[in-house]
């Protein structure tokens, strides 16, 4: 079991459920826009939000956002240690730094002291694209071993100042590298891990890469908090993270939709129907499995473990519960009837 840190009261590590987080893409100087996005993220299932604090103007905006935020906030800091101190003093729930790019040890110590005094954990963020030149010369390119060595160098620096309230991330845009780094780190250290694949590309490949990398680690029991990085609305990152956790069997909250891939027996617009069911239930928190099947030949039998479902015929369909037919209806009435029954569950 890993150590545990608390981010604004949210436990990470130590056997706590895996925590979903995301990063705002609003400007931190846009206080109202940032607060609106935080509310959207929370509604989607996000529990921690991160904001970029890149100058003192942003630090002042961060201070205003903290006061009204519905989620614990992480201040993302690069280069200027004074911004980390300002964010901590403003009420950040966690500070994300790369100790290697904010100056000498005295500056790292200054950040550590303000975080210790205020009970604020620090996330060490190691990224394949920003490794120290000495490590690149040693390993030739950003290998898993290079990422882990970088993480340990930063941890040793924080520990030198007596700070242990730390979370670590080692991200790469290459899935095998990210997975290997996390596995290697976990075999040697019990600090909680923030896992995710960075710079994943367009949404389709981004979700696939994230599911591969995050999913592989979760199935190994590795990972205490996750962020799915997508070139898209951050809310979509949260939905993707929820889906990955559900697929790994680590999240029961929310609907699990199962549907057949269609074949020559399909007599309804199954693809359109599945998409409408998915959209209608995306914010449903009930821990149920809903099946949407293309025919009545195998549909109910193949989905007998589902709590409720639809099987389509030629212009009509049936609603079934636990594999047993409960209602036969014209096609256009299937979805409203299904949603009504789900509401009553």
N, C-alpha and C positions, 0 to 999 in steps of 0.2 A: 504494500500500500504506500502511496506517495504521501509527502507532507501536505499540509493544508494551509491555504491562505484565505483571507476574507477580503472580498472586493465589495465595499459598500454593503456588507452583510451577506453577500452571496458567497457560499463556500466553494472553493476550487481545490480539487484533490482530496486526499484523505478518505476516499470512498464515497464522496458526494456524487450525485448525478452529474453527467457531463453537461457543461454550461455552454449555451449558444451565445455567441456575440457577433457583432458586426461593426463596421466603421462608417460614420457619416460621410457623405460626399458633398454636403453643404459647406459653405465657407463658415468658419467658426466666428467670424465677425457678423454673420447673419443670425442673430439670436433667435428671432421668431421662426425662421425657416428651419433652423437646427432643432428647435423644440418640437416643431411639427413632425419632423422626420423621426425624432426619438419616440414620439407617441405612436407613429406607424410601426416602427420596429418592435416596440413593446407588444402591440396588438398582434403582430405576426408570431411572437414567441421568443423574441430576443430578450436576454437578461442583463447584458452589459453592452454599452456602446462606447466606441473610441472616436476621439476627435483629434484632428491635427492642430497643434499649437506651434505655429512657425514664426511668430513674431509677437511683440508686446501688444499690438492691437488685437491679435487673436487671443492672447492670454486674457485681456480684459473682456472679450466676448465670452471666453470659456467661463470666467468667473460669474457672469450673468446667467449663462446656461445652467451651470451647476445648481444655482439657487432654485430653479424651477423644474429641473429634469426629473422624469419619472423613472429613470434608470441610473444605476451607478455609472460614472463616466471615467474613462481612461484617457489621460493626456498623452498624445503621441509626440515625442520630442526628438529632434535631431539637432546636433551641432551646438546649441546654446544652452548651457546648464542653467542659466538664469531663468529660462522659460520653464524648466522643470520645477524650479523652486517656486516660481510664481503660480504655476498650476497647482502645486501641492498646497500652497497657502490659500488658494481659492477654493479648495475643497475637493480636489480630484480623489477618486476612489482607488486609482492605481496610476502609476507613472510608467510609461513604456519608453525605455532608452536603449541605445547601443552605447555602452560605456566607452567604446573605442573611438567615438566621433564627437564627444563633447569636451575633449580637452584632457589635461593632466589629472593625476590622481587627486589633487586637491579639489578639483571641481566635482569629480565623482563623489568624494567624501562630503562635500557640501550638500549634494542632492541626497545622499544617504542619510545625513543627519536630520534634514527637514522631514524626510519620509519616516524615519524612526520616531521622531518626536510626535508625529501626527498619526502613527499607526497605518501608514499607507504602504502597501506592497509595491514592489518594482517588477516589471517584466523586462527581462533581457531579450531583446529581439535580434537574433542573428539571421542574416539574409545572404543567400548565395551571391547576390549581386554587389554586396558591400563588405566583403571579407578583407581583413588586413593584408597588405601586400606581402608581408613575411609568410603568411599562411599560403597565399597563392604561389609564391616562389617555392615553398616546401612541397606542396601537393600538386602543383601544375595547373589545377583548376578547382572550382568549388566542389570538392568531394564531400561525402558524408563525414569522413574523418576530419576534414578541415572545419566543417560546421561545428562538430562536437568539440574539437579543440578550442575553437573560438569561444563557444559557450562556457567551457570550463575556465578559460582565462578570465572572462568577465565575472563568473561566479567567485573565483578566488579573490578578485579585487574587492567585491562587495563583502565577502567573508573577512577579508583583511580588516575591514572597518566594523566587523561585528554585526553585519546585516545578513539575515537569513530568510526574511519574509519575501521570497522571490519565486517568480514563475519564469519559465524559459520557453522560447520558441526558436526553432531552427527551420527556416522556410527556404524552399527552392522551387523554381518553376519546373524542375524535372522530378516527376513523381518517384521513381526508384531512389533518387538521392535523398529526398525528403523522408521517405519511409525508412531507409537504411540509417539515416542520421538519428531519427527518433528511437529506433530500436537499439542502436549502439548507446545512445545517451541513457536510456532507461536501464540498460544492463549494468550501468556504472553509477547511477545517481537516482535519488528519490525526490528531487524537486518536481513540483507539478509541471506538466507540459501543456502548452498551448499549441495545437496542431492545425495545419492547413497548408495547402499548396498555393504559392503566390504566383501572380502574373500568369493566370491560367488561359488567357485569350478569350475569344468569343464565348457567348453563353453556353452553347451546346458542348463544346470541348471543355469549357470551364467546369461545368457540372460533372462531366465524365472524369476529368482529372481529379477533381476534388473527391468524388465518390471513391475512386480507386485509392488515392492516398490516405484520406481520412478513414475510409472504410476498412482498409487493410490494417491500420493501426488499432482502430476500435475493436476489431475482431481479435486482436492480440491482447486486448485489455490495456492498451496504451492510449493516453489522451485524456486530459481532464477538462479542457475547454476547447472549443472549435470555432474557427471562422472560415466560411466558404468565401473565397475571393472571386467575384465576378465583375466583368465589365458591364454592369447593369445597375438597376435600382437596388440599393442595399436590402430592401425588404425581400427581394428575390433571393438574396444570400441566406436570409433567415429561413425561408421556406425550404431551400435546398438543404440546409443543415438539418432541419427537422426531418426531412425525408431520409437523409443518410442515417440519422440516429434511429428512425423507425425501422429502416431496412436492416440495421445491425441488431435490432431487438432491444435497444436501450431506451426507447421512448414509446410509451403506450398512449400518450395523450395525442388525440387527433385521429382522423379517419385514415385507414389503410384501404386503398382501392385496388382490387384485383380485376383484371379483365382479360379476355382471350384475344389473340392476335388477329382474329378474323380468318375466314376460309370460305370455300365455295358454298357452305351451308348458311352463311350469314344472309339474312333477309331484311335487316334494318340498317340504318346509318349508325353503325356501332361506334365508329371513330368520333363522329359528331356528338353522339350521346355520352360517351365517356368523357369527352372534354367538357360538356355541360355539367355532368355530375361532379367532376373534379373542381370546376370553378364554383359551383354552388356549395361545396363542402370544404373548401380550402381553409376556412376559419372555424370549422366545427371542432370542438375540443373533445368530443365523445370518443373514447377508445374502442372504436368498432371497426370491423372489416366489412366493406361494401363491395359486392361483386357486380360487374356489368358484363354479361355474357351474350354472345351473338346468336345463339340458337337454343331451342328448348330440348335438343337431342342430348347434349352432354352438359349444358350449362349448369343446371342445378346440382348434378352429381359432382362435377369438377369443383364446384364452389360450395360444397356442402358445409365447409367449416366457416363460411362467411356468416355474419350475423343477419344480413339482409342483402337482397340483390335483385337484379333484373335479368331475365332471359328473353331474348327477342324472337318473335315469329315473323310471319309474312303480313305486315301491317298491324300486328298486335304483339303482345308479350305478356309475360307473367312476372309477378313479384313473388319471391320465395324467401323464407326465413329458415335458416339451418337446413337448407336443402328441400324443404317442403313448400309446395305451392300454396299461397294464401290469397292470391287475387289475379284474375285475368282481365286485361284491359286493352283498348286500342292503343297503338303506339304513342300517339300524342298525349295520352294521359298518364303514361308510365312515370315520367320524371316527377311531375307534381305529386303523384301518389307515393312515390318512393320517398321524397323529401318529407312528406307529411308523416309517414310511418317512422322515419328516422328521428323526427322531432319528438315523437311520442316515446321513443326508446328510453 
